Amino acid sequence: MNYRTLKDYYDSVVYLVAVNGLTSELHRIRFSPKSPTVGYLRSEPLITFADGATLRFHEELQLENRQVQRLGYAFHYERQGYFFRYDKDLKRAKPYCHHETHLHANQENIRFITHETSFEEVFTFIMKCFYS
Amino acid sequence: MATGKLRKDELEDVTSLAGGEMTDEEIQRILKGYEQQFGMTSEEFLKMWAEDAVPDTYETMDWAMLLRYQE
């Protein structure tokens, strides 16, 4: 997808949540632009699903040639007795134990190496796994 | 991203429901909340974060990110 500004990307995230029926949570999706093409999106404080499960997220972004570059993120989904979180954390990455893109699944101290993901991918995954 | 299920006028309605841009006051309030929750100032946290002395939880990652974007 092409985005001219961070606001364009923000709108696309809002639309994705809306078309999945969570219009009551749209006011919890926020953004903070530091320039038209740099900034972050975050939940404030979280998105709540129909079953009470929650998604907290933040995503640091930079647009280059209208493409989204993700500088960092955390997508934390939690339901009773269970959570997973996809993180991208360049500054704290270390060989073998802390890959820059990783997944926590019910444990904070174990990180599974993953590909780079996005709000769209994680949110769609959650909807398909738990709500379709 | 998938937007095909909404008409253009519906998309405009959706935008009006969104939370929009955060204010500096809101961001400061969140930072104060983290300071109270963890019992340290943001400066102390940043030092410990840089030294890898705090774990990477959602809250600590969020705190560090917000501080990176402070003016």
N, CA and C atoms of all chains as a GROMACS GRO file, in nm:
protein
  609
    1MET      N    1   0.083  -0.120   0.000
    1MET     CA    2   0.000   0.000   0.000
    1MET      C    3   0.087   0.126   0.000
    2ASN      N    4   0.036   0.228  -0.064
    2ASN     CA    5   0.102   0.357  -0.066
    2ASN      C    6   0.033   0.452   0.031
    3TYR      N    7   0.113   0.524   0.107
    3TYR     CA    8   0.059   0.623   0.200
    3TYR      C    9   0.135   0.753   0.182
    4ARG      N   10   0.062   0.861   0.167
    4ARG     CA   11   0.130   0.990   0.153
    4ARG      C   12   0.176   1.043   0.288
    5THR      N   13   0.093   1.018   0.389
    5THR     CA   14   0.123   1.072   0.522
    5THR      C   15   0.094   0.966   0.628
    6LEU      N   16   0.145   0.992   0.747
    6LEU     CA   17   0.115   0.905   0.860
    6LEU      C   18  -0.034   0.901   0.887
    7LYS      N   19  -0.102   1.012   0.865
    7LYS     CA   20  -0.248   1.017   0.885
    7LYS      C   21  -0.318   0.919   0.790
    8ASP      N   22  -0.270   0.908   0.668
    8ASP     CA   23  -0.329   0.812   0.574
    8ASP      C   24  -0.318   0.670   0.630
    9TYR      N   25  -0.200   0.639   0.683
    9TYR     CA   26  -0.182   0.505   0.740
    9TYR      C   27  -0.273   0.487   0.861
   10TYR      N   28  -0.278   0.589   0.945
   10TYR     CA   29  -0.367   0.585   1.062
   10TYR      C   30  -0.510   0.557   1.019
   11ASP      N   31  -0.558   0.627   0.917
   11ASP     CA   32  -0.695   0.605   0.869
   11ASP      C   33  -0.715   0.461   0.824
   12SER      N   34  -0.615   0.404   0.760
   12SER     CA   35  -0.629   0.266   0.712
   12SER      C   36  -0.641   0.168   0.828
   13VAL      N   37  -0.569   0.195   0.938
   13VAL     CA   38  -0.580   0.111   1.057
   13VAL      C   39  -0.720   0.125   1.118
   14VAL      N   40  -0.767   0.248   1.126
   14VAL     CA   41  -0.902   0.273   1.180
   14VAL      C   42  -1.006   0.200   1.096
   15TYR      N   43  -0.994   0.206   0.966
   15TYR     CA   44  -1.091   0.140   0.878
   15TYR      C   45  -1.089  -0.011   0.898
   16LEU      N   46  -0.969  -0.066   0.912
   16LEU     CA   47  -0.957  -0.211   0.930
   16LEU      C   48  -1.031  -0.255   1.056
   17VAL      N   49  -1.014  -0.180   1.162
   17VAL     CA   50  -1.084  -0.213   1.288
   17VAL      C   51  -1.234  -0.195   1.270
   18ALA      N   52  -1.273  -0.091   1.199
   18ALA     CA   53  -1.416  -0.064   1.179
   18ALA      C   54  -1.484  -0.174   1.098
   19VAL      N   55  -1.421  -0.216   0.990
   19VAL     CA   56  -1.486  -0.317   0.905
   19VAL      C   57  -1.494  -0.452   0.975
   20ASN      N   58  -1.420  -0.468   1.081
   20ASN     CA   59  -1.429  -0.590   1.160
   20ASN      C   60  -1.526  -0.574   1.278
   21GLY      N   61  -1.601  -0.466   1.276
   21GLY     CA   62  -1.712  -0.453   1.370
   21GLY      C   63  -1.680  -0.393   1.505
   22LEU      N   64  -1.560  -0.335   1.518
   22LEU     CA   65  -1.522  -0.280   1.648
   22LEU      C   66  -1.528  -0.127   1.648
   23THR      N   67  -1.636  -0.073   1.595
   23THR     CA   68  -1.646   0.074   1.586
   23THR      C   69  -1.646   0.140   1.724
   24SER      N   70  -1.692   0.066   1.825
   24SER     CA   71  -1.695   0.125   1.959
   24SER      C   72  -1.555   0.146   2.016
   25GLU      N   73  -1.454   0.087   1.952
   25GLU     CA   74  -1.317   0.098   2.002
   25GLU      C   75  -1.232   0.196   1.922
   26LEU      N   76  -1.291   0.256   1.820
   26LEU     CA   77  -1.211   0.341   1.730
   26LEU      C   78  -1.151   0.462   1.802
   27HIS      N   79  -1.221   0.511   1.904
   27HIS     CA   80  -1.169   0.629   1.975
   27HIS      C   81  -1.043   0.597   2.054
   28ARG      N   82  -1.015   0.467   2.069
   28ARG     CA   83  -0.896   0.427   2.144
   28ARG      C   84  -0.772   0.414   2.054
   29ILE      N   85  -0.788   0.435   1.927
   29ILE     CA   86  -0.674   0.428   1.834
   29ILE      C   87  -0.626   0.570   1.810
   30ARG      N   88  -0.501   0.597   1.844
   30ARG     CA   89  -0.450   0.733   1.843
   30ARG      C   90  -0.320   0.739   1.762
   31PHE      N   91  -0.281   0.856   1.726
   31PHE     CA   92  -0.151   0.870   1.660
   31PHE      C   93  -0.085   1.000   1.702
   32SER      N   94   0.046   1.002   1.685
   32SER     CA   95   0.124   1.120   1.720
   32SER      C   96   0.227   1.144   1.611
   33PRO      N   97   0.199   1.236   1.520
   33PRO     CA   98   0.295   1.262   1.412
   33PRO      C   99   0.405   1.359   1.458
   34LYS      N  100   0.528   1.325   1.428
   34LYS     CA  101   0.638   1.419   1.454
   34LYS      C  102   0.669   1.498   1.328
   35SER      N  103   0.625   1.447   1.218
   35SER     CA  104   0.629   1.517   1.089
   35SER      C  105   0.519   1.449   1.008
   36PRO      N  106   0.490   1.494   0.887
   36PRO     CA  107   0.386   1.423   0.810
   36PRO      C  108   0.418   1.277   0.782
   37THR      N  109   0.545   1.239   0.791
   37THR     CA  110   0.581   1.102   0.753
   37THR      C  111   0.649   1.022   0.865
   38VAL      N  112   0.659   1.079   0.983
   38VAL     CA  113   0.724   1.010   1.095
   38VAL      C  114   0.637   1.025   1.220
   39GLY      N  115   0.627   0.917   1.297
   39GLY     CA  116   0.552   0.925   1.421
   39GLY      C  117   0.511   0.787   1.468
   40TYR      N  118   0.410   0.783   1.550
   40TYR     CA  119   0.364   0.653   1.599
   40TYR      C  120   0.213   0.646   1.612
   41LEU      N  121   0.164   0.523   1.608
   41LEU     CA  122   0.024   0.492   1.639
   41LEU      C  123   0.025   0.414   1.768
   42ARG      N  124  -0.080   0.427   1.846
   42ARG     CA  125  -0.090   0.347   1.968
   42ARG      C  126  -0.235   0.332   2.009
   43SER      N  127  -0.261   0.230   2.089
   43SER     CA  128  -0.392   0.218   2.152
   43SER      C  129  -0.385   0.298   2.281
   44GLU      N  130  -0.496   0.359   2.317
   44GLU     CA  131  -0.496   0.436   2.442
   44GLU      C  132  -0.626   0.409   2.516
   45PRO      N  133  -0.628   0.323   2.618
   45PRO     CA  134  -0.511   0.241   2.651
   45PRO      C  135  -0.512   0.108   2.575
   46LEU      N  136  -0.631   0.057   2.537
   46LEU     CA  137  -0.635  -0.073   2.472
   46LEU      C  138  -0.766  -0.089   2.395
   47ILE      N  139  -0.766  -0.185   2.303
   47ILE     CA  140  -0.887  -0.221   2.229
   47ILE      C  141  -0.946  -0.345   2.298
   48THR      N  142  -1.074  -0.341   2.327
   48THR     CA  143  -1.140  -0.453   2.394
   48THR      C  144  -1.231  -0.526   2.295
   49PHE      N  145  -1.216  -0.658   2.288
   49PHE     CA  146  -1.298  -0.740   2.200
   49PHE      C  147  -1.425  -0.783   2.272
   50ALA      N  148  -1.517  -0.841   2.196
   50ALA     CA  149  -1.649  -0.874   2.250
   50ALA      C  150  -1.642  -0.971   2.368
   51ASP      N  151  -1.540  -1.056   2.370
   51ASP     CA  152  -1.527  -1.154   2.478
   51ASP      C  153  -1.444  -1.103   2.596
   52GLY      N  154  -1.407  -0.976   2.592
   52GLY     CA  155  -1.328  -0.919   2.701
   52GLY      C  156  -1.178  -0.925   2.679
   53ALA      N  157  -1.133  -0.996   2.578
   53ALA     CA  158  -0.989  -0.997   2.546
   53ALA      C  159  -0.947  -0.857   2.500
   54THR      N  160  -0.818  -0.830   2.510
   54THR     CA  161  -0.771  -0.695   2.479
   54THR      C  162  -0.650  -0.698   2.387
   55LEU      N  163  -0.634  -0.590   2.315
   55LEU     CA  164  -0.514  -0.568   2.233
   55LEU      C  165  -0.458  -0.431   2.267
   56ARG      N  166  -0.334  -0.430   2.314
   56ARG     CA  167  -0.261  -0.304   2.332
   56ARG      C  168  -0.155  -0.300   2.224
   57PHE      N  169  -0.131  -0.185   2.168
   57PHE     CA  170  -0.027  -0.181   2.066
   57PHE      C  171   0.033  -0.041   2.054
   58HIS      N  172   0.156  -0.041   2.007
   58HIS     CA  173   0.215   0.082   1.954
   58HIS      C  174   0.302   0.044   1.835
   59GLU      N  175   0.314   0.135   1.744
   59GLU     CA  176   0.384   0.108   1.618
   59GLU      C  177   0.455   0.237   1.578
   60GLU      N  178   0.589   0.235   1.573
   60GLU     CA  179   0.667   0.352   1.532
   60GLU      C  180   0.691   0.343   1.382
   61LEU      N  181   0.662   0.449   1.313
   61LEU     CA  182   0.660   0.443   1.167
   61LEU      C  183   0.737   0.555   1.102
   62GLN      N  184   0.787   0.522   0.984
   62GLN     CA  185   0.848   0.623   0.898
   62GLN      C  186   0.807   0.589   0.756
   63LEU      N  187   0.758   0.686   0.682
   63LEU     CA  188   0.722   0.662   0.542
   63LEU      C  189   0.839   0.699   0.454
   64GLU      N  190   0.877   0.604   0.368
   64GLU     CA  191   0.984   0.629   0.270
   64GLU      C  192   0.930   0.589   0.134
   65ASN      N  193   0.929   0.684   0.043
   65ASN     CA  194   0.870   0.657  -0.090
   65ASN      C  195   0.729   0.601  -0.078
   66ARG      N  196   0.656   0.655   0.016
   66ARG     CA  197   0.516   0.618   0.041
   66ARG      C  198   0.498   0.478   0.097
   67GLN      N  199   0.607   0.414   0.135
   67GLN     CA  200   0.599   0.282   0.195
   67GLN      C  201   0.625   0.293   0.344
   68VAL      N  202   0.557   0.210   0.421
   68VAL     CA  203   0.571   0.212   0.566
   68VAL      C  204   0.698   0.137   0.608
   69GLN      N  205   0.784   0.204   0.681
   69GLN     CA  206   0.897   0.140   0.747
   69GLN      C  207   0.865   0.136   0.896
   70ARG      N  208   0.873   0.019   0.956
   70ARG     CA  209   0.841   0.006   1.098
   70ARG      C  210   0.971   0.008   1.179
   71LEU      N  211   0.985   0.113   1.259
   71LEU     CA  212   1.107   0.128   1.339
   71LEU      C  213   1.098   0.047   1.468
   72GLY      N  214   0.977   0.023   1.512
   72GLY     CA  215   0.956  -0.055   1.633
   72GLY      C  216   0.807  -0.078   1.653
   73TYR      N  217   0.774  -0.180   1.731
   73TYR     CA  218   0.633  -0.202   1.762
   73TYR      C  219   0.618  -0.299   1.878
   74ALA      N  220   0.500  -0.301   1.935
   74ALA     CA  221   0.458  -0.405   2.029
   74ALA      C  222   0.309  -0.424   2.009
   75PHE      N  223   0.268  -0.547   1.980
   75PHE     CA  224   0.127  -0.583   1.964
   75PHE      C  225   0.097  -0.689   2.069
   76HIS      N  226   0.026  -0.651   2.174
   76HIS     CA  227   0.007  -0.738   2.291
   76HIS      C  228  -0.140  -0.777   2.302
   77TYR      N  229  -0.169  -0.902   2.269
   77TYR     CA  230  -0.306  -0.955   2.280
   77TYR      C  231  -0.316  -1.039   2.406
   78GLU      N  232  -0.423  -1.019   2.482
   78GLU     CA  233  -0.436  -1.088   2.610
   78GLU      C  234  -0.580  -1.131   2.634
   79ARG      N  235  -0.597  -1.255   2.676
   79ARG     CA  236  -0.726  -1.304   2.721
   79ARG      C  237  -0.701  -1.382   2.848
   80GLN      N  238  -0.806  -1.426   2.915
   80GLN     CA  239  -0.788  -1.485   3.047
   80GLN      C  240  -0.686  -1.598   3.044
   81GLY      N  241  -0.580  -1.580   3.119
   81GLY     CA  242  -0.478  -1.684   3.132
   81GLY      C  243  -0.385  -1.700   3.015
   82TYR      N  244  -0.385  -1.605   2.923
   82TYR     CA  245  -0.306  -1.624   2.801
   82TYR      C  246  -0.271  -1.488   2.739
   83PHE      N  247  -0.148  -1.477   2.691
   83PHE     CA  248  -0.115  -1.359   2.610
   83PHE      C  249  -0.012  -1.396   2.505
   84PHE      N  250  -0.010  -1.316   2.399
   84PHE     CA  251   0.107  -1.317   2.309
   84PHE      C  252   0.139  -1.175   2.272
   85ARG      N  253   0.264  -1.153   2.238
   85ARG     CA  254   0.305  -1.017   2.198
   85ARG      C  255   0.414  -1.025   2.092
   86TYR      N  256   0.391  -0.959   1.982
   86TYR     CA  257   0.493  -0.942   1.880
   86TYR      C  258   0.566  -0.811   1.907
   87ASP      N  259   0.698  -0.820   1.917
   87ASP     CA  260   0.780  -0.701   1.943
   87ASP      C  261   0.880  -0.680   1.830
   88LYS      N  262   0.907  -0.555   1.803
   88LYS     CA  263   1.026  -0.518   1.725
   88LYS      C  264   1.100  -0.414   1.807
   89ASP      N  265   1.225  -0.447   1.839
   89ASP     CA  266   1.301  -0.364   1.932
   89ASP      C  267   1.447  -0.367   1.888
   90LEU      N  268   1.481  -0.275   1.799
   90LEU     CA  269   1.615  -0.276   1.741
   90LEU      C  270   1.724  -0.251   1.844
   91LYS      N  271   1.697  -0.157   1.936
   91LYS     CA  272   1.804  -0.112   2.026
   91LYS      C  273   1.844  -0.218   2.127
   92ARG      N  274   1.752  -0.307   2.162
   92ARG     CA  275   1.785  -0.406   2.265
   92ARG      C  276   1.814  -0.543   2.206
   93ALA      N  277   1.821  -0.549   2.074
   93ALA     CA  278   1.847  -0.678   2.011
   93ALA      C  279   1.986  -0.730   2.047
   94LYS      N  280   1.992  -0.861   2.072
   94LYS     CA  281   2.120  -0.928   2.102
   94LYS      C  282   2.121  -1.062   2.033
   95PRO      N  283   2.237  -1.106   1.986
   95PRO     CA  284   2.242  -1.236   1.920
   95PRO      C  285   2.193  -1.347   2.013
   96TYR      N  286   2.124  -1.441   1.958
   96TYR     CA  287   2.080  -1.566   2.023
   96TYR      C  288   1.964  -1.550   2.122
   97CYS      N  289   1.959  -1.441   2.198
   97CYS     CA  290   1.858  -1.436   2.304
   97CYS      C  291   1.752  -1.328   2.282
   98HIS      N  292   1.780  -1.233   2.196
   98HIS     CA  293   1.685  -1.121   2.183
   98HIS      C  294   1.689  -1.072   2.038
   99HIS      N  295   1.622  -1.149   1.952
   99HIS     CA  296   1.618  -1.108   1.811
   99HIS      C  297   1.536  -0.981   1.798
  100GLU      N  298   1.568  -0.899   1.698
  100GLU     CA  299   1.499  -0.769   1.690
  100GLU      C  300   1.350  -0.783   1.667
  101THR      N  301   1.307  -0.886   1.594
  101THR     CA  302   1.163  -0.913   1.581
  101THR      C  303   1.136  -1.048   1.646
  102HIS      N  304   1.051  -1.048   1.747
  102HIS     CA  305   1.028  -1.172   1.822
  102HIS      C  306   0.886  -1.178   1.875
  103LEU      N  307   0.852  -1.296   1.926
  103LEU     CA  308   0.718  -1.321   1.981
  103LEU      C  309   0.731  -1.374   2.123
  104HIS      N  310   0.653  -1.314   2.213
  104HIS     CA  311   0.636  -1.369   2.348
  104HIS      C  312   0.502  -1.444   2.348
  105ALA      N  313   0.499  -1.562   2.404
  105ALA     CA  314   0.374  -1.636   2.416
  105ALA      C  315   0.363  -1.685   2.560
  106ASN      N  316   0.289  -1.612   2.638
  106ASN     CA  317   0.261  -1.644   2.778
  106ASN      C  318   0.383  -1.637   2.869
  107GLN      N  319   0.498  -1.598   2.816
  107GLN     CA  320   0.617  -1.584   2.898
  107GLN      C  321   0.696  -1.461   2.852
  108GLU      N  322   0.733  -1.379   2.949
  108GLU     CA  323   0.807  -1.257   2.913
  108GLU      C  324   0.953  -1.286   2.882
  109ASN      N  325   1.008  -1.391   2.943
  109ASN     CA  326   1.153  -1.411   2.931
  109ASN      C  327   1.192  -1.506   2.818
  110ILE      N  328   1.095  -1.553   2.740
  110ILE     CA  329   1.128  -1.637   2.625
  110ILE      C  330   1.080  -1.567   2.499
  111ARG      N  331   1.172  -1.553   2.401
  111ARG     CA  332   1.141  -1.479   2.278
  111ARG      C  333   1.162  -1.573   2.159
  112PHE      N  334   1.056  -1.592   2.084
  112PHE     CA  335   1.066  -1.673   1.962
  112PHE      C  336   1.094  -1.580   1.844
  113ILE      N  337   1.194  -1.613   1.766
  113ILE     CA  338   1.228  -1.530   1.650
  113ILE      C  339   1.112  -1.533   1.549
  114THR      N  340   1.074  -1.418   1.500
  114THR     CA  341   0.967  -1.409   1.402
  114THR      C  342   1.008  -1.318   1.287
  115HIS      N  343   0.924  -1.316   1.184
  115HIS     CA  344   0.935  -1.219   1.078
  115HIS      C  345   0.887  -1.083   1.129
  116GLU      N  346   0.908  -0.979   1.049
  116GLU     CA  347   0.852  -0.847   1.085
  116GLU      C  348   0.703  -0.849   1.053
  117THR      N  349   0.622  -0.801   1.146
  117THR     CA  350   0.479  -0.803   1.125
  117THR      C  351   0.424  -0.661   1.126
  118SER      N  352   0.293  -0.649   1.134
  118SER     CA  353   0.227  -0.518   1.123
  118SER      C  354   0.095  -0.523   1.197
  119PHE      N  355   0.036  -0.408   1.219
  119PHE     CA  356  -0.096  -0.405   1.282
  119PHE      C  357  -0.194  -0.488   1.200
  120GLU      N  358  -0.193  -0.468   1.070
  120GLU     CA  359  -0.289  -0.537   0.984
  120GLU      C  360  -0.278  -0.689   0.999
  121GLU      N  361  -0.155  -0.738   0.996
  121GLU     CA  362  -0.135  -0.882   1.004
  121GLU      C  363  -0.178  -0.938   1.140
  122VAL      N  364  -0.137  -0.872   1.247
  122VAL     CA  365  -0.169  -0.921   1.381
  122VAL      C  366  -0.319  -0.912   1.407
  123PHE      N  367  -0.378  -0.800   1.370
  123PHE     CA  368  -0.521  -0.783   1.395
  123PHE      C  369  -0.602  -0.884   1.313
  124THR      N  370  -0.565  -0.903   1.188
  124THR     CA  371  -0.637  -1.000   1.103
  124THR      C  372  -0.622  -1.141   1.158
  125PHE      N  373  -0.502  -1.173   1.204
  125PHE     CA  374  -0.477  -1.303   1.267
  125PHE      C  375  -0.567  -1.323   1.388
  126ILE      N  376  -0.577  -1.223   1.472
  126ILE     CA  377  -0.662  -1.233   1.593
  126ILE      C  378  -0.807  -1.254   1.552
  127MET      N  379  -0.853  -1.176   1.456
  127MET     CA  380  -0.994  -1.188   1.416
  127MET      C  381  -1.025  -1.326   1.359
  128LYS      N  382  -0.932  -1.377   1.277
  128LYS     CA  383  -0.957  -1.508   1.216
  128LYS      C  384  -0.946  -1.620   1.320
  129CYS      N  385  -0.853  -1.609   1.412
  129CYS     CA  386  -0.834  -1.715   1.511
  129CYS      C  387  -0.945  -1.719   1.614
  130PHE      N  388  -0.989  -1.604   1.660
  130PHE     CA  389  -1.076  -1.600   1.778
  130PHE      C  390  -1.218  -1.550   1.752
  131TYR      N  391  -1.241  -1.487   1.638
  131TYR     CA  392  -1.371  -1.419   1.622
  131TYR      C  393  -1.439  -1.445   1.489
  132SER      N  394  -1.402  -1.549   1.417
  132SER     CA  395  -1.470  -1.575   1.290
  132SER      C  396  -1.536  -1.712   1.292
  133MET      N  397  -0.491  -0.202   0.287
  133MET     CA  398  -0.570  -0.272   0.386
  133MET      C  399  -0.715  -0.283   0.341
  134ALA      N  400  -0.786  -0.375   0.404
  134ALA     CA  401  -0.924  -0.401   0.362
  134ALA      C  402  -1.017  -0.287   0.401
  135THR      N  403  -1.071  -0.220   0.302
  135THR     CA  404  -1.169  -0.116   0.330
  135THR      C  405  -1.293  -0.135   0.245
  136GLY      N  406  -1.297  -0.244   0.171
  136GLY     CA  407  -1.401  -0.261   0.070
  136GLY      C  408  -1.542  -0.274   0.123
  137LYS      N  409  -1.557  -0.304   0.251
  137LYS     CA  410  -1.691  -0.326   0.302
  137LYS      C  411  -1.763  -0.196   0.337
  138LEU      N  412  -1.694  -0.086   0.335
  138LEU     CA  413  -1.756   0.041   0.372
  138LEU      C  414  -1.764   0.133   0.250
  139ARG      N  415  -1.876   0.206   0.237
  139ARG     CA  416  -1.887   0.307   0.133
  139ARG      C  417  -1.808   0.430   0.176
  140LYS      N  418  -1.788   0.521   0.078
  140LYS     CA  419  -1.707   0.638   0.106
  140LYS      C  420  -1.766   0.721   0.222
  141ASP      N  421  -1.898   0.738   0.221
  141ASP     CA  422  -1.957   0.817   0.329
  141ASP      C  423  -1.945   0.747   0.463
  142GLU      N  424  -1.948   0.612   0.457
  142GLU     CA  425  -1.930   0.536   0.581
  142GLU      C  426  -1.786   0.549   0.632
  143LEU      N  427  -1.692   0.552   0.539
  143LEU     CA  428  -1.553   0.570   0.578
  143LEU      C  429  -1.533   0.704   0.647
  144GLU      N  430  -1.598   0.806   0.596
  144GLU     CA  431  -1.588   0.939   0.659
  144GLU      C  432  -1.648   0.936   0.799
  145ASP      N  433  -1.757   0.862   0.815
  145ASP     CA  434  -1.817   0.848   0.948
  145ASP      C  435  -1.719   0.780   1.044
  146VAL      N  436  -1.653   0.678   0.992
  146VAL     CA  437  -1.558   0.603   1.074
  146VAL      C  438  -1.446   0.695   1.122
  147THR      N  439  -1.397   0.778   1.032
  147THR     CA  440  -1.289   0.869   1.069
  147THR      C  441  -1.332   0.960   1.184
  148SER      N  442  -1.457   1.000   1.181
  148SER     CA  443  -1.504   1.090   1.287
  148SER      C  444  -1.512   1.021   1.422
  149LEU      N  445  -1.517   0.888   1.422
  149LEU     CA  446  -1.523   0.812   1.547
  149LEU      C  447  -1.384   0.782   1.604
  150ALA      N  448  -1.282   0.801   1.523
  150ALA     CA  449  -1.146   0.766   1.566
  150ALA      C  450  -1.094   0.866   1.668
  151GLY      N  451  -0.996   0.820   1.748
  151GLY     CA  452  -0.944   0.903   1.856
  151GLY      C  453  -0.858   1.018   1.810
  152GLY      N  454  -0.796   1.004   1.693
  152GLY     CA  455  -0.717   1.113   1.638
  152GLY      C  456  -0.583   1.135   1.706
  153GLU      N  457  -0.534   1.255   1.689
  153GLU     CA  458  -0.398   1.288   1.733
  153GLU      C  459  -0.391   1.307   1.884
  154MET      N  460  -0.286   1.258   1.943
  154MET     CA  461  -0.268   1.273   2.088
  154MET      C  462  -0.215   1.412   2.119
  155THR      N  463  -0.255   1.464   2.231
  155THR     CA  464  -0.202   1.594   2.274
  155THR      C  465  -0.079   1.572   2.362
  156ASP      N  466   0.002   1.676   2.375
  156ASP     CA  467   0.119   1.667   2.463
  156ASP      C  468   0.076   1.640   2.607
  157GLU      N  469  -0.037   1.698   2.646
  157GLU     CA  470  -0.085   1.677   2.784
  157GLU      C  471  -0.119   1.530   2.808
  158GLU      N  472  -0.180   1.467   2.710
  158GLU     CA  473  -0.212   1.324   2.725
  158GLU      C  474  -0.083   1.242   2.738
  159ILE      N  475   0.013   1.274   2.656
  159ILE     CA  476   0.139   1.198   2.659
  159ILE      C  477   0.208   1.217   2.793
  160GLN      N  478   0.208   1.339   2.844
  160GLN     CA  479   0.269   1.365   2.975
  160GLN      C  480   0.196   1.287   3.085
  161ARG      N  481   0.065   1.278   3.072
  161ARG     CA  482  -0.013   1.205   3.173
  161ARG      C  483   0.022   1.056   3.170
  162ILE      N  484   0.041   1.002   3.051
  162ILE     CA  485   0.080   0.860   3.040
  162ILE      C  486   0.219   0.839   3.101
  163LEU      N  487   0.310   0.931   3.072
  163LEU     CA  488   0.446   0.918   3.127
  163LEU      C  489   0.443   0.926   3.279
  164LYS      N  490   0.366   1.016   3.333
  164LYS     CA  491   0.353   1.027   3.480
  164LYS      C  492   0.296   0.897   3.538
  165GLY      N  493   0.201   0.838   3.465
  165GLY     CA  494   0.144   0.711   3.511
  165GLY      C  495   0.249   0.602   3.519
  166TYR      N  496   0.337   0.596   3.418
  166TYR     CA  497   0.444   0.496   3.422
  166TYR      C  498   0.541   0.526   3.537
  167GLU      N  499   0.570   0.651   3.559
  167GLU     CA  500   0.662   0.687   3.667
  167GLU      C  501   0.606   0.642   3.802
  168GLN      N  502   0.476   0.661   3.820
  168GLN     CA  503   0.413   0.618   3.945
  168GLN      C  504   0.407   0.466   3.953
  169GLN      N  505   0.374   0.402   3.842
  169GLN     CA  506   0.361   0.256   3.841
  169GLN      C  507   0.494   0.188   3.874
  170PHE      N  508   0.605   0.243   3.821
  170PHE     CA  509   0.734   0.178   3.838
  170PHE      C  510   0.820   0.243   3.947
  171GLY      N  511   0.771   0.354   4.003
  171GLY     CA  512   0.842   0.417   4.114
  171GLY      C  513   0.976   0.476   4.077
  172MET      N  514   0.986   0.531   3.959
  172MET     CA  515   1.110   0.598   3.917
  172MET      C  516   1.077   0.706   3.816
  173THR      N  517   1.169   0.801   3.800
  173THR     CA  518   1.147   0.906   3.702
  173THR      C  519   1.176   0.851   3.562
  174SER      N  520   1.132   0.925   3.463
  174SER     CA  521   1.159   0.882   3.326
  174SER      C  522   1.308   0.884   3.296
  175GLU      N  523   1.380   0.977   3.356
  175GLU     CA  524   1.526   0.982   3.336
  175GLU      C  525   1.592   0.857   3.394
  176GLU      N  526   1.549   0.820   3.515
  176GLU     CA  527   1.603   0.699   3.577
  176GLU      C  528   1.569   0.576   3.494
  177PHE      N  529   1.446   0.574   3.444
  177PHE     CA  530   1.405   0.460   3.361
  177PHE      C  531   1.491   0.451   3.235
  178LEU      N  532   1.511   0.563   3.169
  178LEU     CA  533   1.588   0.561   3.044
  178LEU      C  534   1.730   0.510   3.066
  179LYS      N  535   1.789   0.549   3.177
  179LYS     CA  536   1.924   0.502   3.209
  179LYS      C  537   1.923   0.350   3.227
  180MET      N  538   1.827   0.302   3.303
  180MET     CA  539   1.818   0.157   3.326
  180MET      C  540   1.784   0.083   3.198
  181TRP      N  541   1.700   0.144   3.115
  181TRP     CA  542   1.662   0.083   2.987
  181TRP      C  543   1.785   0.068   2.898
  182ALA      N  544   1.866   0.174   2.895
  182ALA     CA  545   1.988   0.170   2.812
  182ALA      C  546   2.086   0.066   2.863
  183GLU      N  547   2.085   0.042   2.993
  183GLU     CA  548   2.176  -0.056   3.053
  183GLU      C  549   2.116  -0.197   3.052
  184ASP      N  550   1.999  -0.211   2.994
  184ASP     CA  551   1.931  -0.341   2.988
  184ASP      C  552   1.896  -0.391   3.128
  185ALA      N  553   1.869  -0.298   3.217
  185ALA     CA  554   1.844  -0.335   3.358
  185ALA      C  555   1.695  -0.344   3.390
  186VAL      N  556   1.610  -0.325   3.290
  186VAL     CA  557   1.466  -0.346   3.310
  186VAL      C  558   1.419  -0.440   3.199
  187PRO      N  559   1.323  -0.525   3.231
  187PRO     CA  560   1.276  -0.621   3.130
  187PRO      C  561   1.194  -0.553   3.022
  188ASP      N  562   1.184  -0.619   2.907
  188ASP     CA  563   1.105  -0.564   2.796
  188ASP      C  564   0.962  -0.617   2.805
  189THR      N  565   0.880  -0.546   2.880
  189THR     CA  566   0.737  -0.575   2.885
  189THR      C  567   0.666  -0.475   2.792
  190TYR      N  568   0.535  -0.493   2.776
  190TYR     CA  569   0.464  -0.395   2.694
  190TYR      C  570   0.482  -0.255   2.751
  191GLU      N  571   0.469  -0.244   2.883
  191GLU     CA  572   0.473  -0.112   2.946
  191GLU      C  573   0.610  -0.046   2.930
  192THR      N  574   0.717  -0.122   2.952
  192THR     CA  575   0.849  -0.061   2.942
  192THR      C  576   0.882  -0.023   2.797
  193MET      N  577   0.838  -0.106   2.703
  193MET     CA  578   0.862  -0.071   2.562
  193MET      C  579   0.784   0.054   2.523
  194ASP      N  580   0.662   0.064   2.573
  194ASP     CA  581   0.580   0.180   2.544
  194ASP      C  582   0.640   0.305   2.605
  195TRP      N  583   0.684   0.292   2.729
  195TRP     CA  584   0.745   0.404   2.800
  195TRP      C  585   0.868   0.455   2.722
  196ALA      N  586   0.954   0.362   2.684
  196ALA     CA  587   1.076   0.399   2.609
  196ALA      C  588   1.041   0.466   2.477
  197MET      N  589   0.939   0.413   2.410
  197MET     CA  590   0.901   0.473   2.281
  197MET      C  591   0.849   0.615   2.300
  198LEU      N  592   0.762   0.634   2.398
  198LEU     CA  593   0.707   0.768   2.419
  198LEU      C  594   0.819   0.869   2.449
  199LEU      N  595   0.918   0.825   2.525
  199LEU     CA  596   1.028   0.917   2.559
  199LEU      C  597   1.113   0.950   2.437
  200ARG      N  598   1.124   0.854   2.345
  200ARG     CA  599   1.201   0.883   2.222
  200ARG      C  600   1.137   0.995   2.141
  201TYR      N  601   1.006   1.011   2.153
  201TYR     CA  602   0.937   1.110   2.071
  201TYR      C  603   0.907   1.239   2.147
  202GLN      N  604   0.962   1.249   2.269
  202GLN     CA  605   0.941   1.373   2.343
  202GLN      C  606   1.018   1.486   2.277
  203GLU      N  607   0.960   1.603   2.280
  203GLU     CA  608   1.026   1.720   2.219
  203GLU      C  609   1.146   1.759   2.301
   0.00000   0.00000   0.00000
